[in-house]
Amino acid sequence: MSLQERAKAAAKNIEGKVEEAVGNITGDSERQASGQAKQVEADVRNASEDVKDNAKDVANVLHEKAKDVAEAVKLKAKEALD
C-alpha cells in the first residue's frame, strides 16, 4: 500500500466534499457535480490501491507455495536417489 497515494486520495475526497458543500450552499450545480466527481476519483484511487495490495498479497502467497513445492521436489528427488 502506498501511504502517499492513500493520502492523495483522502485529500481529493476532502476537496470534493468541500466543493460539493459550497455548491450546495450557493446553489451552483456545476460545483456540486465537480465536488462529487472528485469524491468518485478518490474512491477510484483507493480501489486502485486495494487492487495493488491484493495483487502483492497473492504474489507473496504464490511465492511461498512455489518455495514449498520446490522443497518437496528436492526431498522426493533425494529420496529417489537414496
Steps between C-alpha positions, in 0.01 A plus 500: 500500500632837409431728791571796275231391252252440782572850632445649154168318476395626843591855403307471174198366690510791747542746215197346329288512813584867557432588137169314505399674825584840353293409195210399724518825695528722193261298285777446242419162345825498299701536817292227667567265209869586497524424872321170453733412211803563722354270764453229238860554388611449860299177518663377178847584635427304818364207300814504288714483813285212629561310176875560528499383862305186411729425205802526728334266750426245227856526369636438849277195550602361160865558581468308827310216330767478228771475767302221671461311172869542419594364841265204458651423160850512645400257774339260251805518276728428793281208608509362147879518491541331840 
